[in-house]
Amino acid sequence: MRVAARTAVISGTATAVSGRVAQRQMAAAQASAPAPAGDASVAKVQELAALHAQGVLSDEEFAAAKAKALGI
């Protein structure tokens, strides 16, 4: 009976440690992942929209720059 209890405790501890290690690895992978390219495109279009609103870019220039930023 003691052997079975000891084995259960060891197994439970190993499972808990393994779960924590997996969570840390997942968190580290997510933290080091680059931002999606869409975020950069959105920021660029917002910057272009501000320039268009200020009158720095014409309608045609804004449309062309926006298409380029979005890869269209």
N, C-alpha and C positions, 0 to 999 in steps of 0.2 A: 504494500500500500504506500509506503514512503517513497519508493522508487517512482511509482506512478504520479504521485503528487509533485515530486521534484521535477520530473520530466514535464509535467504540465506547466509548472512555474517557469522553467527554462524556455519552453516553447512560447509561452505567452510573452515573456520578456523579449525574446528574439523577434517576435512579430511586431511588438510595439516599437522597438528600435528600428527595424526595417521600415516601418511606416513613417517614422520621423525622418529618416534619411531620405526616403523617396520624396517627402514633402519639401525638404530643404533643397534637393536637387531640382525639383520642379520650379520652386521659387527663384532659384539662381538662374535657371534657363530662361524664365520669363523676364527677369530683370535685365539680362544681357541681350535679349532679342532686340534687333533693330526695329524702329518704328515703321509701321506700314508706309509704303510709298504714297498712299492716298493722303496721308496727313501732310506731307510736304506739298503735294499738289494743291490741296485745299488752302494751305497757307499762302502759296504763291498766287492763287486766284484771288484770295482776299486782298493781298497786297496790290494786285493789278486793279481790282475793283476800287480800292481807295484812290489810286492814281487816276483812274477814269473819272471818279466822282469829283476830284479836284480839278479836272480839266487838263491834266498832264497828258493823258492818252485820249486819242479820238476813238469813236465807236469802232472803226475798222482796226485800229491798232490794238484796242482791248480785245476784240474778237479773235484776232490772229494770235496774240500772246496767250490768251486763255486756252485756245485750241492746242497750242504748243505745250503749255504747262500740263494739260490733261492728256497729252499724247494722242490727240485726235487728228 
